[in-house]
Amino acid sequence: MSFGPPWRALRCLFLAVAFVVTAAGGARADDARRAGTVRLETKSGGRGPIELSPDPAGRAPGAPSHTGELVIVNDGKEPLVVSRIAVRGDASDPRAPPSLSARVVDGSLPITIAPGASRRATVAWNPERAARQRQLFGHVVVTSSDERSGEVAMGVRAQPGGLLGRFESHVLSLMIGVPLLGALATFVARAAGRRDERTPHRVAVVALGIQSLLAAYVYRGFTPDVSRADGNDGLQFIDHVVWIRGLSAELFLGVDGIAATSLFVTSAVAFLAMLPERTVPRGASGYHAGLLVLDAAVIGAVTAMDGLLFLFFSSIAVVAAGLLVGAWGGAGRRPAALRLTVPGLLALGVLAIAIFATARQADPTFLVDGTRVTTTFSLPELSRVALTAKDATLLGGAHVKVCFVLVLAASLFFLAAFPAHGWLSDVLVEAPPAAGILVASALPTIGVCAFLRVGCAVLPEGMRWASGVVVALGAIAAAYGALSALGEPDLRRMAACATTTQAGFVLLGAGSLTPQGLSGAIVVGATRALACGAFLLVASAVHERARTTDVTRLGGVASQIPGWATALAVAGLAQAGVLGLAGAWGPVLALLGVLSSYAPLAVVAAIALVVVAAAHLSVISRVAFGRLDPEWERDQLLEPFGGRFPDLTGREWTSIAPLVLLVVILGLWPAPILAATTGTVRDLANAVSPPGPDQVAQRGLSGPHAELAWLAED
């Protein structure tokens, strides 16, 4: 078949047009290659971030205390015009601490950089001596004529000296790494022929002791009233590097008001729980290694400020906890391990959906080194995304609402709140003492972090939308836990019931959307772990003697072990939230926060607090004033002690007494634990309830007694 002349003409015309378009595209591509192309690098030619160095000659009056150099390189074939060099952030969102500046060396903007040439810029940080932020993380942004690259950035950081020297900026990594090194050391010792059961225990005690000292150092150096207005997103002791560049994931650790006290309490409880631990019946090396891995994972989750990193550490914590229960627990260890692990991984899967879906809606931003990305898992960055304005949807519903429901569902499991509470009581009964204490103290803390950092800070519109439901769930959880504790004779299961009650006050306080309530939610997380740890240590001490924690069989034992009974009374009443002990302040603040908006539900929660206190008083009175069963005199367990219960040993007092004293001291003087939440509470309150004339956040309260001032005003 042949074409006539008209078809040949059209064919020639089509080929000519295609040739012209291709040639024009190639010319444009060639022009783009010839245009100036901007690239930033450090003075040594690295990718960044720039490490600002202190003045080696000492700080002269008016001179910057930390300086560094940024190199702007033109990789193109045409001149590059740089019109702006500035610190990222503005007055409404100061991403970096104050007094950070950047300027071009030997000249003023705009500047022109020849092809293949470079120009230097000086970055300087000159904080005031009374500055609240003692660490710097930020970005210097460069705007140029390179339209393809747009704005480019270089990460900047500075770390003034401290007691730990070069490790000052990696103290959180040390807190995670020390127990991991201890876990490795237990296997190394076993491979070297040290197969006794005492060596792994000693290694674990040393590792947890070092971690506790580091946690105390962090708590001592934490500045309570630092908020996002001070830069660094209100975080302190930051450790921030790129982790998986292709996923825009970072190793981003930091301390806020939630983590400051939680780190200290979790580390102290883990260390003190390990001191009196008896040898496990099998696999001492594996058991202690698993316990150390669980501890490291919990610390990682509490300090993680990257969503992917939070999921990573939380997954390890759930798996490690399930392994400890399933491999070294009691007769019902396998069902208990499954009740923990399967719902735990399901909760993490649900939380992962919310985090990944939110990360996909993120605005373009920069990694810590300045790499431009369109997706981020950084929780502070995600909290800046206006999700409602994007009209995004997920699973057929509004993105914010669906994601918040997913976060709430996952948090209910970790908090052990009704109706996702059943796993905790079985774990406490079946797990070895130290493992059970760490699980009960630590996993609910992960729930507090997930709910407040993701549910409140990242999804504030969802929190406002569901606040009434959250408060109702809190009241129901508090009431359910209290009623369950009423007829519970087992001390360990009673601790689980009390945890469910306290979880209700976390939800109650957060759902109130008030500074008092939010502060109460954070305080409950820390004081609950402290009181619960002390209570479970006391319960494990009597279990060593009687092989039971059933108070129906322990009636009247106070006559023989008064020291143990006293410790039980203090720890139990603190766990129940009785005024005068540390466990009371969180529920009181939560109730004050919710009273004005949801008074009937606040009354239900207050009654629940009275009921759970009555349940603990009933147990204490039975132990103190009950009739001692005469069968104990003939019991084989007490034969070595003349048929009498031996009171707490010196080693047991070493682990129990510090927690009991802290419970009493913080009950009488709560300022140390309340003040730590000041800056974080201000940020959370501003997120979920923008400032108004009647809000404490608007009044600008700050300082170590700000929380007490809020309490006094109400």
C-alpha positions, 0 to 999 in steps of 0.5 A: 500500500502506498501513500499519495503526495498529500500523505508524504507532505504531512509525514515530512511536516510531522518529522520536521516539527518533531525535530524542532521540538527535540532540538529545542528541548535539548537546547533548554537542557543544555541551557540548564546545564550551563546555568549556575548550580548551587551546592553547599558544603562544609569547610572541609568539603563534607555534606554537613551539618556544620559543627560550630566550634568554640572560640579557642582563645576565649570569648572576647567581649562582643565576639561570637562564642561559636563559629563555623564556615559554610562554602557556597559552590557554583557547579554550573557553567554560568554565573550564580547569583546568591541573593539571600543567606539566612537562618531558617525560621521566623519570629512565630516559629524560631526553629533555632535558638536566638543569636544564630546568624549567617553572613557572607565573608568579604562582601554583601548580598547579593553576590555573584559566583563564577562557574566552578568557583565558591564563596564562604559564609560565616555562621556564628552563635552568640548566646546570652550567658543566661540563655535557656538553650545550651545546645544548637540545632538549625539550618542556614538557608541559601536562595540563589538564581538556581531555579531548579534547586530552589532554596538549599540549606545546610545543617548547623549545630553547636554543643557547649562543653559539659561534664561529659566532654565529647559525649555531652551531645550523645548522652541519650545514645549512651543511655541506650548503648550502655545496656546494649553493650551489657547485653553483649557482654553477658554472651561474651562472658559466657563464650569466655567460659564464665557460665555461672549465674552471678556474672550476667546479674552483675553485668546487668546491675553495672549497666543499669547503674551507669544508665541511672547515673546518666539519667540523673545527669539529664534530669539535673541538667534539664531546664524545665521552662524551655519551649518551642519559642526557645528554638530546637523545638523545645528539646534538650540533650538532642542527638540528631543524625541522618539514619536512612536517607532514602526513607527520610528517617533520622536518628533523632533523640531528645528530651522534653518534659515527658521524657525528663522525669520518665527517663530517671524513673524508668532507669531507677526502677529497672536498676533497683528491681535488678538488685534483689533479683534471684537467679532464674531457673535457666538461661541466666545470660539470655534472661539478663541480655533480654532484660537489658535490651528491653530497657534500652528499647524503652529508653529509645522509645521515650526519647525518639522524636522521629516517628519511624525510630519510635516504631522501631524501638517500641517494636523491640520493646514489645518483642523483648517483653514477650520473649522474657515472659514466654521464655522465663515466666511461670506455668502460664507464661506462653498464653501471657506472652501471646496476650502481650505480643500479638495485640502489641504488634497489632497496636504498633501496626495501627500506629504505623499506619497513622504515622506513615499516612501523616508523613506522606502529607508532610510539607517539603523540609530538610534533614538535619544535614540540609538534604531537601526532602518531601517526606519526613518522620520528624515529629516536630516537623509533622506537628507543623503540617496543616493537615486540615487545610489539605483536606486529605482523606484516609480510609474514606474519612478525614485524615486527621480524624482517622489517624487520631482514632488509630493513635488512640487505639494503639495508645490504649493498649500501651497504657493498659487502659480499658478495654485493652488492659487484659494483658498486663495482669497476666504478664505481672503474674507470670513474668520474673520479678524484674521483667514484670516490674520493668514491663509494668513501669515502662510500656505504659510510659510508651503509651503516654509518649505516643498519645501526647506526642502524636495524638496531641502535638501532631494531630491537635485537630483530631484531639479537639474533635475527639476530646469528649470521647477521650475524657469519657474513655478516661472516666470509664477506664478509671472506674473499671480499674477501681471496681476490678481492684475492689475484689482482687486478692492478688497483689500483682493483679491489683497493681495491674488494676491500679495501672488501668485506673491511672491510665484513665487519668492520663486520658482524662487529663489529655482530653481536657485540653487544658494546661492543668490536665495535660500536666496531670497526664504527664505527671501520672505517667512518671509517678505511676511508674514510681509507685507501681515499681515500689509496690511490685518490688514489695510484692516480689519480696513476699513472693520469695518467702511465701510463694504467693501474693494472695492476701487471703493467705497473707493476713496478719503477716505484718506482726512478723514482718512490720518493715515489709508491711510498712513499705506495702502500705506506702507504695500501695497508697501512693499507687492508689493516688492518696493525697500526701504521696507522689501518686496523687498529684497527677490525678488531682491536676487531671481532675482540675483540668477536666472539671470545668468542661466535663464535670459529671465525668470528673465526678465519676473519675474522682469516685473511682479514685476513692474506690481504688484507695479503698481497695488498697486500704482493704488489702493493707488492713487485712495484712496488718490486722488479719489473723495469721494462718497457723499453717505457716508455722509448719510450712516448709518454706519458713522452716529455715527461719523457725516458722516465722516470716523473715522481714526485708533483708538489707539487699531488699531494703536497698532496692525498696527504700529509695523508691518509698522515700521518693514516693513520700518526698515527692508527695510532700514536695511535688515541685521537682516533678511538676516543674519539669513539665512546664515548657512541654505543657505550654507547647501542647496546650497551645497546639490543642487549644490555641491561646485565649484570654483565660488560658495559662499558656497566654499568661506566660507562666514559667519557672519551677513553680508554674505548675503549682501556680496553675493549681493554686489559681483553680 
